[in-house]
Amino acid sequence: MSDNQPSGTGEADIGADVLERTTDRFDADAGALEDALVVVHSELIGRHAEFEREYDYATVDGTRAYRVPERVWDDLFDEFEFDDAVADAVEFAHTEQARLMFADAVDVDERFEDDDRGVVVGIDTAEEF
């Protein structure tokens, strides 16, 4: 786990700075958000290959960020019983982290548009399955 990862979200690949901005923006309980991020991450690992085939991505330090349409998050949240505030915060955290990763990646031509969403998955973990 890197120094910029809080202990609760290290496996969710969301940086501490993104987590802090997200909790501030959504006035969310940090513990509930961390728990939701970890739960969602386990589902995302199972969809890693699908995302890789269908969407643009950037890879930075063993983590992959995908640029996805909003409907991807709608489909994901159909599988969970998060309240709307937590769901919005999870989607925002992933999108914010993905935007940062796309901006940092030197080999990515496509950038995020305003209506794009992001999904972040640790590829080292995903490829073990």
C-alpha positions in Angstrom: 0.0 0.0 0.0 1.4 3.4 -0.9 1.7 6.3 1.5 -1.1 8.2 -0.2 -3.6 5.3 0.4 -5.7 5.2 3.6 -5.6 1.9 5.3 -9.2 1.2 4.6 -9.1 1.8 0.9 -5.7 0.4 -0.1 -7.2 -2.5 -2.0 -9.8 -0.2 -3.6 -7.0 1.9 -5.4 -8.5 5.2 -4.4 -5.9 7.7 -3.1 -6.2 9.5 0.3 -6.5 12.9 -1.4 -9.4 11.7 -3.6 -11.1 10.1 -0.6 -10.7 13.3 1.4 -12.2 15.5 -1.4 -15.0 13.0 -1.8 -16.0 12.9 1.8 -15.9 16.7 1.9 -17.9 17.2 -1.2 -20.6 14.7 -0.3 -20.4 15.2 3.5 -20.1 11.4 3.6 -19.1 9.3 6.5 -15.5 8.3 5.7 -15.9 4.8 7.2 -19.1 4.0 5.2 -17.4 5.3 2.1 -14.3 3.2 2.6 -16.4 0.1 3.2 -18.4 0.7 0.1 -15.3 1.3 -2.0 -13.8 -2.0 -0.8 -17.1 -3.9 -1.6 -17.4 -2.4 -5.0 -13.7 -3.1 -5.8 -14.3 -6.8 -5.3 -17.1 -6.7 -7.9 -14.9 -4.7 -10.3 -12.1 -7.3 -10.2 -14.6 -9.8 -11.7 -15.4 -7.3 -14.5 -11.8 -6.4 -15.3 -11.6 -8.4 -18.5 -14.9 -7.0 -19.8 -13.8 -3.4 -19.1 -10.5 -4.0 -20.8 -12.2 -5.2 -24.0 -14.9 -2.5 -24.1 -13.4 0.8 -22.8 -10.4 3.1 -23.1 -8.0 2.7 -20.2 -4.8 4.1 -18.7 -2.4 2.1 -16.5 -0.4 3.8 -13.8 1.6 2.0 -11.1 -0.2 -1.3 -11.3 -3.7 0.3 -11.3 -5.9 0.6 -14.3 -8.4 3.4 -14.9 -11.2 2.9 -17.4 -13.2 5.7 -19.1 -16.8 4.4 -19.1 -20.3 5.7 -19.8 -22.6 6.5 -16.9 -24.7 3.4 -17.5 -21.8 1.2 -16.2 -22.3 2.7 -12.7 -26.1 2.4 -13.0 -25.7 -1.3 -13.7 -23.2 -1.8 -10.9 -25.3 0.0 -8.3 -28.3 -2.2 -9.2 -26.3 -5.0 -7.5 -25.8 -3.1 -4.2 -28.1 -1.6 -1.6 -26.1 1.6 -1.0 -28.0 4.7 -0.2 -27.9 7.4 -2.9 -25.3 9.5 -1.1 -22.9 6.7 -0.7 -23.4 5.5 -4.3 -22.8 9.1 -5.6 -19.7 9.4 -3.5 -18.3 6.0 -4.7 -18.9 6.9 -8.4 -17.3 10.4 -7.8 -14.2 8.9 -6.1 -13.7 6.4 -8.9 -14.2 9.1 -11.6 -11.9 11.6 -9.9 -9.2 8.9 -9.5 -9.5 7.8 -13.1 -9.4 11.4 -14.4 -6.1 11.9 -12.5 -4.7 8.7 -13.8 -5.6 9.6 -17.4 -4.0 13.0 -16.9 -0.8 11.3 -15.6 -0.6 8.6 -18.2 1.8 9.5 -21.0 0.6 6.9 -23.5 -3.1 7.9 -23.5 -4.5 10.0 -26.3 -8.1 10.1 -25.2 -9.0 12.3 -22.3 -12.1 12.5 -20.1 -15.2 14.4 -21.4 -17.6 16.0 -18.9 -20.1 13.1 -19.2 -17.5 10.3 -18.9 -17.3 8.3 -15.7 -14.3 6.4 -14.3 -13.7 2.9 -12.9 -10.4 2.1 -11.1 -9.1 -1.5 -10.6 -5.8 -2.8 -9.4 -4.7 -4.9 -12.3 -2.1 -6.9 -10.3 -5.0 -8.2 -8.2 -7.4 -8.6 -11.1 -5.0 -10.6 -13.2 -4.4 -13.2 -10.4 -8.0 -14.4 -10.9 
